[in-house]
Structure formats: structure tokens, C-alpha cells
Amino acid sequence: MAKLRLALIAGGKSAEREVSLKSGEQVFQALDKSKYDIRRYDPKDDLERLVREAPELDVALVIMHGRGGEDGTIQGLLDLLGVPYQGSGVLGSALGMNKELSKILYRQAGLTVPPALVFNREEAPPEEAIAAELGLPVVIKPVNEGSSIGVSIAATLEELRAGLTKAYAYDRRVLVEKYIAGREITGGVLGNDHLTALPLVEIIPSEKYAFFDYEAKYLPGASREICPAPLPEDLTRKAQECALTAHRALQCRGYSRTDMILADGVFYVLETNTIPGMTATSLFPQAAQAYGLSFSQLLDTLVELALEGR
């Protein structure tokens, strides 16, 4: 059987470039070389070559995070080139990247989300008004970033002011939401038309970190991750249903991972990752492993889903 000609796309220009390159390298190592003829592309330097070689490609794995890779832009290019790829299309990718629109769709789908304010830098209300409406502490996030880049928690007006300045460095539009204290749970979904909710993962950052920030995500040993999450059966089903509902609400495809906070029996949905981290020890591959798929088998499944119905 002829090998599939596979484009492995990683890198780009976003603030998450290094994470993407690391994920891309681990994906390359895990891919079965007897099944795939792999060509590697970094959109930072290789877009012209990708366009030129597109007629020779059977499928693409987009292992990118942040703008230019997870927001629908590279997906749109691949659609124009006629190259099938794993994961969500232009619309689902764009919605997943935009925290403001995600929250609107979550609420419409019946999910619970933390109360929040969203505004442009030029129209920002005074810090005192934000605190009066949401209380303190709050979580401050750029609307269009991932991996907790530009995110901070503010318990005082001074910290709120500093957190807004930090977020504005990444996006002119910022989301400020009420801080919900609770257990951090993430739920993976796998499939196209027929969806499977994977085992949940509980994330416990070390005491050094106020939340699961960039360093807590990627520094080895900075966080403890438990899979399957130690939850009663009813709460496990409830969280998995939240992940499935979020996946459908954002019109995701292939796979996704939705982050939640469990507080007083309620799951507060925070955001959905349309291209979850893809190192062998990342959260989604951990959940797939608990489900019975090795990292290599997960990648095979994603390729199959990319080609399904295309």
C-alpha cells in the first residue's frame, strides 16, 4: 500500500510558536513512518512551498497554537488548496479562538460560564467599575490568545490595572471574568459526526502557581494531572456532556478539549481548544491513552478523521 503524503505543519509566528514546534517534533517522532511520507512545513518560512507542493499532498496535520494556526487562517488556506486536515474548519477554529464569541455560544447552548465583561482598550471602564460589577478577584484574558498567554488574576485594583496592561500587549480586546475557585477539569472530545467523550483530566498546579498559567502548563513537574479525574460518576457524566455540548456549540470537528472549573457541583465552562497540545504527555493524549489509544494510534485516528467525508 502506498504511503499517505502527509504535511506536518508546525511553528508559525504566534506567541505560542515554541510550543507548536515542540509538539510538531513529538508528533513527527510518533507518526508511523511505514504509513506516511511526511513533509514538514513551518508557516513562518514555508508557506510558498506549501502552496506549490499542495497538489502532491494527501492530508495535513496542523500542529499549531494561537493566531495564524488555531484561528482558522491556515485552515482557510488548506481549504483553498484542497488539502484535507484534522480538526475544526475555519468557522469552528475562529470561534474557539475568540473567548467572547465562545461565551455567547456556550450560554445559548445552556452551559454555565463565569460572569464577565468584554471591552476594547479605548473603551475600558474604570477599574473601580469593573470591580463593582464582578467583584474581586477577577481573571483577565486577551480575547484572542491561548496557552494562558497574557492571562492574570487580580485581587486588588492595582493588580487589575497591571493585568489589563499585560493583556493589552496581546490584544486590544480584553475579557475580564469573575474568578471561580474550584477544581480544574478538562474534557476531550474525539470524532466527526459520531462523538466520543474521552476520560476527564483534573489539573492541579503546584502551590507556586495561582492558576494553570503558561509555565504551569509547560514546565515539567509544575502541575499534577490526574486521568481519569477522581470524580463521582454523575459529575463525570455531567462534565463530559459539557465538553460535548461546547464542541457542538462551536461547530468543532475531529477533536477538541474544553476547560472547566468545578465549584459547588456546577461546571463553569471557560474555553475550548480546537488544536489541543499534542506532545505525548499533553492533556488530550493523556485522555486518549486512558481511553485506549496510544499517541501513535491517536495520530492515526486524527488522520482518518481528516480524510473522512472529504
NUVEX-762339 format. One record per residue: residue in three letters; x, y, z of N, C-alpha, C, O in turn. Coordinates in steps of 0.2 Angstrom, whole numbers, plus 5000, padded with zeros to 4 digits. Example, Ala and Ser with C-alpha at 12.3 -4.5 7.8 and 13.67 -1.06 7.14 Angstrom:
<pts>
ALA506649725039506249785039506649845039507149835042/SER506449895035506849955036506450005039506750065040/
</pts>
This chain:
<pts>
MET500449945000500050005000500450065000500950075004/ALA500350114996500750174995500650215002500150215005/LYS501150255004501150295010500750355008500650385002/LEU500350375013500050445013500550495013501050495017/ARG500450545009500950605008500650655013500150695012/LEU500950665019500650705025501150765026501750765026/ALA500750825026501050885028501050895035500450895038/LEU501550905039501650915046501750995047502351015045/ILE501251025049501351105049501351125056500951115060/ALA501951155058502051175065502551245065502851255060/GLY502451275070502851345070502451405070502051415074/GLY502551445065502151505064502451565067503051555070/LYS502051615068502351675071501951695077502151755080/SER501551655080501151675086501651675092502151655092/ALA501351695098501651695104501751625107502151615111/GLU501451575103501551505105501951465100501851405100/ARG502351505097502751465092503251415095503251355092/GLU503551425100503951375103503651305105503851255104/VAL503051315108502551265110502351225104502351165104/SER502251255098502051225092502551185089502551125087/LEU503151215089503751175087503951115091504051065088/LYS503851125097503951065102503451005100503650945100/SER502851025100502350975098502450945092502350885091/GLY502650985087502750965080503250915080503250865076/GLU503850925084504350875084504150805087504350755084/GLN503750815092503550745095503050715091503050655091/VAL502650755087502150715083502550685077502350625075/PHE503050715075503450685069503750625072503750575068/GLN504050625078504350565081503850505081504050445081/ALA503250525083502750475085502350445078502050395078/LEU502350485073502050455067502350395064502950395064/ASP501950355062502150285059502450295052502150315047/LYS503150295051503450315045503350265040503450275034/SER503050205042502850155037502250175033502050145028/LYS501850215036501150235034501250305030500850315026/TYR501650345032501650415030502350435027502850425030/ASP502250475021502850515018502750585021502350615018/ILE503150605026503050665030503450725027504050715026/ARG503150775025503450835023503250895029502750895031/ARG503850925031503750975037503751045034504151065030/TYR503251085037503151155035503151195041502751185045/ASP503451255041503451305046503151365042503451395038/PRO502551385044502251445040502651505041502551555036/LYS503051515046503451575046503851575040504051635038/ASP504151525037504551525031504351485025504651495020/ASP503851435026503751385021503051395017502851345014/LEU502751455018502051455015502051445008501651415005/GLU502551475004502651474997502751404995502451374990/ARG503151364999503251294997502651254998502551204994/LEU502251265003501651235005501151244999500851194997/VAL501151304997500651314991500851274985500451244981/ARG501551284984501751254977501751174978501551144973/GLU501851144984501851074984501151044986501050984986/ALA500651084987499951064989499651004984499350964987/PRO499751014978499450954974499750884975499450834973/GLU500350884978500650824979500450794986500750744988/LEU500050834990499950814997499250774998498750794994/ASP499150725002498550695003498150715009497550715009/VAL498550745014498250765021498750805024499350805023/ALA498450845029498950885033498750875041498150865042/LEU499250875045499150885052499450955054499950975053/VAL498950995056499051065058499251065066498751055070/ILE499851065068500051065075500251135077500851145078/MET499851185077499951255078499451275084498951245085/HIS499751325087499351355093499351435092499851465089/GLY498851465094498751535093498551565087498351525082/ARG498751625086498551665079498951635074499551625074/GLY498551635068498951615062498951535061499251515056/GLY498651505066498651425066498051395069497851345066/GLU497851425074497251395078496651435077496151425080/ASP496651495073496151535072495751535066495351575064/GLY495951485062495551475055495951505049495751485044/THR496451535050496851565044497151515040497151505034/ILE497551465044497951415040497451365037497551335032/GLN496851355041496351305039496051335032495851295028/GLY495951405032495651435026496151425020495851405014/LEU496751425021497251415016497251345013497251335007/LEU497251295018497151225016496551215012496551175008/ASP495951245014495351235011495451255003495251224999/LEU495751315002495851344996496351294992496251284986/LEU496751264995497251224992496951154990497251114987/GLY496451134994496151074993496451014997496450954995/VAL496851035002497150985006496750975013496651015017/PRO496550915014496150895020496550905026497150885026/TYR496350915032496750925038496250905044495650905043/GLN496650885049496250865055495950925059496250985058/GLY495450915063495150965067494651015064494450995058/SER494551065067494051105065494151145059494751165057/GLY493651165055493751215049493851285051493951305057/VAL493751325046493851395048493351425053493551465058/LEU492751415053492251435057492351415065492451455069/GLY492451345065492551325072493151345075493251355081/SER493751345071494351375073494351445076494551465081/ALA493951485072493951555073493551565080493651605084/LEU492951535080492551535086492951515093492851545098/GLY493251455092493651435098494251475100494351485106/MET494551515095495051565097494751625101495151655105/ASN494151645099493851705102493451695108492951665108/LYS493751715114493451695120492751735121492351705124/GLU492651795118492051825118491451795115490951785118/LEU491551775108491051735105490951665108490351645108/SER491451635110491351575113490851575119490451535119/LYS490951625123490551635129489851645127489351615130/ILE489751685122489051695119488751625117488151615119/LEU489051585113488851525111488751475116488251435116/TYR489151475121489151425127488451445131488051395132/ARG488351505132487751525136487051505132486651475134/GLN487151515125486551495121486451425121485851395120/ALA486951385122486951305122486751285129486651225130/GLY486651325134486451305140486951295145486851265151/LEU487551315143488151295148488251355153488051415151/THR488551345158488651395163489351425162489851385162/VAL489451495162490051525161490151575167489651605169/PRO490751595169490851645174490551715171490651735165/PRO490251755175490051825173490751865171491251855173/ALA490651905166491251935163491052005159490452015158/LEU491552045158491452105154491952095149492552075149/VAL491852125143492252125137492252195134491752225133/PHE492852225133492952285130493552295126494052265127/ASN493552355122494152375119494552415124494252445128/ARG495252425122495652465127495452535127495452565132/GLU495152565121494952635120494352645124494152705126/GLU493952595126493352605129493252565136492752555138/ALA493852555139493852515145493552555151493652615151/PRO493152525155492852565160493352565166493852535166/PRO493252615170493752625176493852555180493352515180/GLU494352545183494452485187493952475192493752425194/GLU493852535195493352535201492652505198492252475202/ALA492452525192491852505189491852425188491352395189/ILE492352405186492452335184492452295191492052245191/ALA492752315196492752285202492052285205491852235209/ALA491652345205491052345207490552295204490052275207/GLU490652285198490152245194490352165195489852125196/LEU490952145195491152075195491452055202491451995204/GLY491552105206491952085212492652075211492852065205/LEU493052065216493752045216493851975220493551965225/PRO494251935218494751935212494351925205493751895205/VAL494751945200494451935193495051905189495651905191/VAL494851875183495351845179495351885172494851905170/ILE495951905170495951955164496351915159496851885160/LYS495951915153496251875147496251915141495751955139/PRO496751915136496651935130496051895126496051835127/VAL495651925122495151895119495351835114495051785114/ASN495951855111496151805105496851785107497351805103/GLU496951745112497651715113497451645117496951635119/GLY498051605117497951535120498551525125498951575126/SER498551465128499051445132499151495138499751495141/SER498651525140498651575146499151635145499251665150/ILE499251645139499751705137499351765138498751775136/GLY499651815142499351875144498851875149498451925150/VAL498751815152498151805157498451815164499051805166/SER498051845168498251855175497651865180497051865177/ILE497751855186497251855191497351915195497951935198/ALA496851955197496952015200496452015207495852005206/ALA496752025212496352035219496352105221495952115226/THR496652145218496652225220496552265214496652245209/LEU496352325215496352375210497052385206497052385200/GLU497552385210498252395207498352335203498652345197/GLU498252275205498352215201497952215195498152185190/LEU497252235195496852235190497152285184497152275178/ARG497352345187497652395182498252355178498352365172/ALA498752325182499352295179499152235175499452225169/GLY498552195176498352145172498052165166498152135161/LEU497752225166497452245160498052275155498052255149/THR498552305158499152325154499452265151499652265145/LYS499552215154499852145152499452115146499652105141/ALA498752115147498352085142498352135136498352105130/TYR498352195136498352245130498952235126498952245120/ALA499452205129500052195125499952135120500352135115/TYR499452095121499252045116498652055112498552025106/ASP498252095114497552105111497252175113497352185119/ARG496952215108496652275110495952255114495652305117/ARG495752195113495052175116495252125121495552085121/VAL494952145127495052105133494452085137493952115136/LEU494452025140493951995143494151995151494651965152/VAL493752015155493852015162493251975165492651995164/GLU493351915169492851875171492951865179493551865181/LYS492351855182492451835189492851775190492751725187/TYR493251775195493651715197493251665201492951685206/ILE493251605198492851555201493451505204493851475201/ALA493351495211493851455214493551385214492951375216/GLY493951335212493651265212494251225209494851235208/ARG493951165206494451115204494451125196493951135193/GLU495051115193495151125186495051065183495451015184/ILE494651055178494450995174494451015167494251065165/THR494750965163494750975156494450905153494650855155/GLY494050915147493650865144493850865137493750915133/GLY494050805134494250795127493650765123493350725126/VAL493550785117493050755113493450735106493850765104/LEU493250675104493550645098493050625093492550585095/GLY493050645087492650615082492350675077492450735078/ASN492050655072491750705067490950705068490750735073/ASP490550665065489850655066489650615072489250635076/HIS490050565074489950525080490550545085491150535084/LEU490350575090490750605095490850555101490450525103/THR491450555103491650515109491950565115492450605113/ALA491650565121491950605126492450565130492350505132/LEU493150585130493650545132493650555140493350595143/PRO494050515144494150525151494350595153494750625149/LEU494150615158494250685160494950685164495250635166/VAL495250745164495850755167495750815172495450865171/GLU496050805178496050855183496750885183497250845184/ILE496750955184497450985183497551015190497151055193/ILE498151005193498251035200498951065200499451035200/PRO498951135198499551165198499951165205499551165210/SER500551165205500951175212500751235215500451285212/GLU500851235222500751295226501051365223500851415225/LYS501551355219501951415217501551455212501651515211/TYR500951425209500651455204499851465206499551425209/ALA499651525204498951545206498451515202497851505204/PHE498651495196498251455191498651425186499251425186/PHE498351385181498651345176498951395171498651395165/ASP499451435172499751485168500251445163500351385163/TYR500551495159500951465153501551415156501651365154/GLU501851445162502451405165502151345168502451285167/ALA501551345171501251285174501051235169501051175171/LYS500851255163500751215158501351175155501251115154/TYR501851205154502351185150503051165154503451135151/LEU503151185160503751175164503651105167503151095171/PRO504051055165503950985168503950985176504351015179/GLY503450955178503350945186503051005189502951005195/ALA502851055185502551115188501851105190501551135194/SER501451055187500751035188500750965189501050925186/ARG500250945193500050875193499350865189498950905190/GLU499350815185498750795181498550725182498950675182/ILE497950725184497650655186497150635180496650675179/CYS497250575177496750555172496650475173497150435174/PRO496050455174495450495174495350535180495650515186/ALA495050595180494950635185494550595191494050565189/PRO494750605197494350575203493750605204493650645209/LEU493250595200492550625201492050575202492150515199/PRO491450585206490950535206490650525199490750575194/GLU490350475197490050455191489650505188489650525182/ASP489150535192488750585190489050645188488850675182/LEU489550675191489950735189490350715183490450765179/THR490650655183491050635177490550645170490750675165/ARG489950615171489550625165489350695163489350715158/LYS489250735169489050805168489550845164489450885160/ALA490250835166490750865163490850845156491050885152/GLN490850785155490850755148490350785144490450805138/GLU489750795146489250825142489350895141489150915136/CYS489650925146489850995145490351005139490251045135/ALA490850955139491350955134491050945127491150975122/LEU490550895126490250885120489750945118489750955112/THR489450975123489051025121489451085118489251115113/ALA489951105122490451155119490651145112490751185108/HIS490951075111491151055105490651075099490751095094/ARG490051055101489451065096489351135095489151155089/ALA489351175100489151245100489551285096489351335092/LEU490251265096490751305092490851275085491251295081/GLN490451225083490451185077491151155076491451165070/CYS491451125081492151095080492051035076491551005075/ARG492651005074492650945071493350905072493850945074/GLY493250845072493850805073494050795081494050735083/TYR494150845084494350845091494350915094494350965091/SER494350915101494350975105494450955112494350905114/ARG494651005116494750995123494451065127494651115125/THR493951055131493651105134493851115142493851065145/ASP494051165144494251185151493651205155493351245153/MET493651185161493051195166493351205173493851185174/ILE492951245177493051245184492451215187491851235186/LEU492551165192492051135196492051175203492451165206/ALA491451205204491351235210490651225213490151235209/ASP490551195219489951185222489451145217488851155217/GLY489751095214489351045210489251075203488851045199/VAL489451135201489251165195489951175191490451185193/PHE489851155184490451165180490351225176489951235172/TYR490851275177490951335174491351325168491951315168/VAL491151335162491551325156491951385154491651435154/LEU492551375153493051435152493151445145493051495142/GLU493451385141493651395134493751325131493851275135/THR493751325124493851265121494451275116494551325113/ASN494851225117495451215112495351175106495251115107/THR495351205100495251165094495851135092495751085088/ILE496451145094497051115092497351105099497851145101/PRO497151055103497451045110498251025109498451005104/GLY498651045115499351025115499450955113499050905115/MET499950945109500050875106500750845107501050815102/THR501050855113501650815115501350755118500750755120/ALA501750705119501450645121501150645128500750605130/THR501450695132501150705139500650765140500450775145/SER500450785134499950845134499250815137499150755137/LEU498850855139498250835142497750795137497550735139/PHE497750815131497250775126497550705125497250655125/PRO498250695123498550625123498450585129498350525129/GLN498550615135498450585141497750555141497650495143/ALA497250595140496550565140496450515135496050465136/ALA496750525129496650465124497050405126496750345124/GLN497550415129497950355132497450315137497450255137/ALA497150355141496650325146496050285143495850235145/TYR495950315137495350285133495550225129495150175127/GLY496250215128496550155125496850165118497050125115/LEU497050235117497350255111498050275113498150325117/SER498650245110499250265111499350335107498950355103/PHE499950365108500050435105500050425097499750455093/SER500350365095500350355088499750335085499550355080/GLN499350295089498650275087498150335087497750345082/LEU498250385091497850445091498050485085497550515082/LEU498650495083498850525077498550495071498250525066/ASP498550425071498250385065497450405065497150415059/THR497150405071496450425071496250495068495850505065/LEU496750545070496650615068496650615060496350655057/VAL497150575057497250575050496650545047496350575042/GLU496350495050495750455047495150505047494750515043/LEU495150545053494550595053494650645048494150675046/ALA495250665047495350725042495150705035494950745031/LEU495250635034495050615027494350595027494050585021/GLU494050585032493350565032492850615029492750665032/GLY492450595024491950635021492250695018491850745016/ARG492950695016493150745012493150735005493450775001/
</pts>
